[in-house]
Amino acid sequence: ERRKNIDVTKMILASLGRDASFIEYVEDRPGHDVRYAVNSDKIRKIHNWKPEHTFEERLLDVVRWYQDNEKWWQEIKSGEFLKYYETQYGQRQNIQAPQPA
């Protein structure tokens, strides 16, 4: 099933009790993804597979995980991970550590 990024964003906001006023629109950049789609037709046909959970259910699980693991993402957001990143990858050519948002 295809979903536009904006629709998924609104679903995440709704799960947090927020509305679309929290969306910050930015100018599109070349190659900017408008949507993502996964086609499961082949695995459904060959293996008679079907998902056990809906997209919406799993999206809520992901949101809850981030809510329950704030320490993990706050360290990334703060830039603390840069020390680790530089230790692990800083010696490689043409690799620059990402900058925190």
Buried (B, 14 or more C-beta within 10 A) or exposed (E): EEBEEEEBEBBBBEBEEEEEEEEEEEEEEEEEEEEEEEEEEEEEEEEEEEEEEEEEEEBBEEBEEEEEEEEEEEEBEEBEBBEEBEEEEEEEEEEEBEEEE
